């Protein structure tokens, strides 16, 4: 067996292991994570480093948890984990956890992730281009094109932004309630926790 073949097998196994760990993490199974993560951390798998930095035992002081969280995210981001890279972008964008606010650094991170196809970051970057209120020059046509692509790739935020354009007849979008509601529905398919400002208020029946 060639070295390339062995490397491919190991990579596929890493991917399968991470899928399992992500499921356990989403389920909140801390004990399960403690069993699954050590061998992945030994192999320096970036996704495992990010997940390991995202939960702590209750007896660890809050300040120590925050320090380990930030260190873990930066380490995983440096190794290429997209979710960790996004979180580092948020650190810079909001100036969280003792990280000095740097909107330009945040925008660069979000732009790079957008270029790699991350739907949420495509929406962020599209908004910067459409309104020209971020770190990059206004480029309306490019921003609208990117916004539409983000809506097709799974960004609920992009769908709600487009719904708002159709609701108000803004930019090149003629007022169209049917299309507005189409994008509202799509947003909820992508993320059923999405805030929908156009939802009808249902009155409670009179007693």
TIPA-439699 format. One line per 10 residues: number of its first residue (from 1); their letters; for each residue x, y, z of C-alpha. Coordinates in pm, 1 decimal, padded with zeros to 6 digits, m for minus. Layout:
NUM = A = X,Y,Z; ...
//
This chain:
1 = XXXXXXXXXX = 00000.0,00000.0,00000.0; 00139.4,00340.1,m00100.5; 00194.8,00625.9,00144.5; m00065.8,00828.6,m00045.7; m00320.9,00550.0,m00002.8; m00248.0,00520.6,00369.5; m00279.7,00897.6,00406.2; m00617.0,00894.3,00228.4; m00744.6,00615.5,00454.5; m00633.4,00805.2,00766.1
11 = XXXXXXXXXX = m00794.5,01124.3,00636.7; m01123.1,00946.0,00572.0; m01113.2,00793.6,00920.6; m01047.1,01137.0,01071.4; m01348.2,01275.0,00886.9; m01569.8,00992.8,01010.8; m01444.9,01041.0,01366.8; m01514.9,01414.4,01351.4; m01868.0,01357.2,01221.0; m01930.0,01133.1,01521.4
21 = XXXXXXXXXX = m01777.0,01384.6,01763.5; m01984.8,01669.4,01616.5; m02301.8,01464.6,01673.2; m02204.6,01388.3,02032.1; m02121.2,01757.0,02089.1; m02457.8,01869.8,01948.7; m02629.2,01619.4,02178.4; m02447.8,01770.5,02478.4; m02295.1,01437.3,02577.7; m01992.4,01559.5,02772.4
31 = XXXXXXXXXX = m01889.9,01216.5,02894.3; m01903.1,01087.7,02539.1; m01679.0,01370.9,02423.6; m01425.4,01295.4,02694.2; m01396.0,00941.0,02555.9; m01384.6,01033.0,02187.3; m01166.2,01344.8,02182.2; m00827.4,01234.7,02330.3; m00704.9,01029.9,02030.3; m00814.6,01306.5,01791.4
41 = XXXXXXXXXX = m00637.4,01569.9,01998.9; m00322.2,01358.7,01990.6; m00342.8,01366.2,01610.2; m00384.6,01745.5,01623.0; m00717.5,01738.6,01438.0; m00837.1,02103.2,01420.3; m01208.5,02023.9,01455.4; m01134.9,01826.1,01771.6; m00932.2,02115.3,01913.1; m01222.6,02352.7,01847.6
51 = XXXXXXXXXX = m01477.3,02124.7,02011.2; m01248.0,02055.4,02306.5; m01223.1,02431.7,02364.7; m01601.8,02465.4,02365.7; m01689.6,02281.5,02687.2; m01544.6,02265.4,03037.8; m01604.8,02099.1,03371.7; m01808.7,02309.9,03610.7; m01524.5,02333.0,03863.2; m01297.1,02527.5,03624.8
61 = XXXXXXXXXX = m01300.9,02904.6,03697.9; m01477.2,03119.5,03437.8; m01165.5,03321.5,03351.6; m00970.8,03001.0,03287.0; m01254.2,02869.5,03067.5; m01246.9,03187.9,02861.0; m00869.2,03171.9,02822.7; m00878.5,02809.1,02709.0; m01170.3,02883.5,02475.9; m00985.4,03166.9,02301.4
71 = XXXXXXXXXX = m00657.3,02973.5,02282.8; m00833.3,02668.3,02142.0; m01018.4,02868.0,01877.7; m00704.3,03046.8,01761.1; m00514.1,02717.2,01748.5; m00789.3,02537.7,01554.7; m00826.0,02837.6,01323.4; m00454.7,02837.8,01249.5; m00485.5,02471.3,01152.1; m00767.0,02560.4,00914.2
81 = XXXXXXXXXX = m01094.4,02471.1,01086.7; m01363.4,02693.4,00924.5; m01585.3,02716.8,01233.1; m01290.4,02821.7,01448.4; m01181.9,03074.8,01185.5; m01531.7,03222.1,01190.8; m01524.4,03240.7,01571.7; m01190.8,03423.9,01560.3; m01352.7,03665.7,01316.3; m01628.0,03723.4,01571.0
91 = XXXXXXXXXX = m01366.3,03788.4,01840.9; m01215.9,04066.3,01627.5; m01552.3,04198.6,01512.7; m01693.1,04239.8,01864.0; m01372.9,04278.3,02063.7; m01464.0,03983.9,02284.5; m01265.4,03791.1,02546.8; m00990.8,04047.7,02574.0; m00926.6,04053.0,02198.8; m00886.4,04407.4,02070.5
101 = XXXXXXXXXX = m01165.1,04501.3,01830.1; m01042.7,04504.4,01471.5; m01322.6,04530.0,01214.6; m01080.6,04507.2,00924.0; m00929.9,04178.7,01043.8; m01280.4,04042.8,01101.8; m01389.2,04145.0,00752.2; m01086.1,03977.9,00596.0; m01166.8,03652.6,00776.5; m01534.3,03662.2,00675.0
111 = XXXXXXXXXX = m01440.7,03750.6,00315.6; m01200.6,03456.7,00290.6; m01460.6,03217.2,00429.2; m01716.9,03361.2,00185.8; m01481.7,03295.1,m00102.0; m01452.6,02936.1,00019.9; m01830.8,02899.6,00004.6; m01945.2,02945.3,00364.9; m02311.3,03059.7,00327.3; m02326.0,03271.3,00643.1
121 = XXXXXXXXXX = m02002.5,03453.1,00562.2; m02120.6,03500.7,00204.2; m02416.8,03689.5,00351.1; m02191.6,03899.3,00576.7; m01960.6,03990.1,00288.5; m02255.5,04055.0,00053.9; m02401.8,04305.0,00301.7; m02070.5,04488.5,00321.0; m02059.2,04513.7,m00057.9; m02423.8,04617.8,m00099.1
131 = XXXXXXXXXX = m02423.4,04895.9,00157.9; m02054.4,04981.1,00150.9; m02048.4,05018.3,00527.3; m01773.1,04767.2,00598.6; m01404.5,04733.9,00527.0; m01435.9,04702.3,00149.6; m01546.6,04943.2,m00126.7; m01913.8,04936.6,m00216.4; m01985.0,04699.9,m00506.3; m02362.5,04672.9,m00537.9
141 = XXXXXXXXXX = m02391.8,04428.2,m00827.4; m02132.1,04191.0,m00682.7; m02301.7,04210.8,m00344.5; m02646.7,04127.0,m00482.3; m02507.2,03835.3,m00681.6; m02330.8,03702.5,m00372.1; m02646.2,03751.1,m00163.7; m02852.4,03543.7,m00407.6; m02587.0,03270.5,m00408.0; m02580.5,03268.4,m00027.7
151 = XXXXXXXXXX = m02958.3,03219.3,m00023.3; m02919.8,02919.4,m00255.6; m02643.8,02766.0,m00043.4; m02831.5,02770.0,00285.3; m02805.8,03112.3,00449.6; m03128.0,03190.7,00633.7; m03004.8,03546.7,00691.1; m02958.6,03596.3,00317.2; m03311.6,03471.0,00255.9; m03456.5,03713.9,00510.5
161 = XXXXXXXXXX = m03254.1,04001.2,00363.5; m03395.8,03925.7,00018.0; m03743.7,03892.3,00169.6; m03698.2,04242.9,00310.5; m03603.8,04377.4,m00033.1; m03919.2,04227.8,m00186.0; m04131.2,04355.6,00103.9; m04010.2,04713.7,00059.1; m03949.2,04713.1,m00315.2; m03588.0,04802.2,m00245.6
171 = XXXXXXXXXX = m03301.0,04821.0,m00494.2; m03374.5,04615.5,m00807.4; m03640.6,04407.4,m00630.8; m03995.3,04513.1,m00717.9; m04239.9,04488.4,m00429.7; m04370.0,04132.2,m00439.6; m04532.4,03975.6,m00134.3; m04544.0,03629.8,m00293.2; m04168.2,03627.9,m00350.8; m04110.3,03778.6,m00007.3
181 = XXXXXXXXXX = m04298.4,03488.1,00149.8; m04110.4,03237.1,m00066.9; m03779.7,03353.9,00080.4; m03928.4,03370.2,00431.6; m04028.7,03004.9,00399.7; m03689.4,02906.7,00263.5; m03516.5,03079.5,00555.5; m03717.4,02868.0,00799.8; m03628.0,02551.8,00607.6; m03260.3,02635.6,00654.2
191 = XXXXXXXXXX = m03300.0,02740.8,01018.2; m03630.9,02707.5,01200.8; m03510.6,02945.8,01473.7; m03481.0,03235.2,01225.4; m03656.5,03552.0,01340.6; m03934.1,03637.1,01093.8; m04039.9,04002.9,01124.0; m04313.6,03949.1,00865.1; m04498.3,03674.3,01051.8; m04860.2,03759.0,01111.5
201 = XXXXXXX = m04959.6,03821.4,01468.9; m05235.0,03577.5,01565.5; m05484.8,03721.4,01807.8; m05590.9,03505.5,02095.4; m05959.0,03407.1,02070.4; m06194.4,03616.5,02277.4; m06333.8,03447.8,02583.3
//
